[in-house]
Amino acid sequence: MKLPEAVQDKLIDIGEMVLRRSNLKAEAKALIAISASVACRCTHCHGEFKKMAKKLGVVEKEIDEAIEIAVRMRQRCENEGGLYRLKG
């Protein structure tokens, strides 16, 4: 199944950010992307970044921990103000 163009663009943009050289290792950024995808409830991102993390050598226990943190954050930290809610 081919993903809609907007979804493909999103995954490419975030994926490039994860793989770009920076202060954080790619493995850590992939775990952050997984955690954020859970917190944002984005199934496309979750699946793609989980695959990426595994290709980078991240083990299932690390992925599970990132997911657990995201779930707990989502449960405990949602607020009406949406501090980082983006427009558009």
Secondary structure, DSSP 8 states (H G I E B T S, - for coil): ----HHHHHHHHHHHHHHHS-SSS-HHHHHHHHHHHHHHHT-HHHHHHHHHHHHHTT--HHHHHHHHHHHHHHHHHH--SS-TT----
